[in-house]
Amino acid sequence: MKIKVLAVLSLAAFLFLVGCKGAANTNVAVGNANSNMMANSTAPMADSATKAAVESALTKAGITGVTVDATTTGVTLRGTVAKDKMAEAVRVAQESGRKAVKNELTEK
């Protein structure tokens, strides 16, 4: 019985020491992985030129109460507009932005 306990404790100590050996390099690899993830981030970037063009076109069309969120992947319209102006707001945004338009507008 004593031999079995001694063997299990020895094996556990050996595995513990082997597991601790590679810990010094692990932090470097994790640090590199984190910096690579930040550099290769797929978050869309803001497109200020498109945003300004869409906002200007909406203002010229007489549509107010709309917030424009423009990214490199598309344009999102948020806010409240009159019931008869919703389709026109989307059409104006599509024509001026030349990108996909996501409609999150609500009608009054």
Long-range contacts (C-beta under 8 A, 24 or more apart in sequence): 44-71, 44-72, 44-73, 45-71, 45-72, 46-70, 46-71, 47-71, 47-72, 47-99, 50-75, 50-97, 50-98, 50-99, 51-75, 53-96, 53-97, 54-92, 54-93, 54-96, 54-97, 56-96, 57-92, 57-93, 57-95, 57-96, 58-89, 58-92, 58-93, 61-88, 61-89, 61-92, 63-88, 63-89, 63-92, 66-105, 68-93, 70-97, 70-99, 73-99, 73-100, 74-99, 74-100, 74-101, 74-102, 75-99, 75-100, 75-101, 75-102, 76-101, 76-102, 76-104, 77-101, 77-102, 77-103, 77-104, 77-105, 78-104, 78-105, 79-105, 79-106, 80-105, 80-106, 80-107, 80-108, 81-105, 81-106, 81-107, 81-108, 82-107, 82-108, 83-107, 83-108
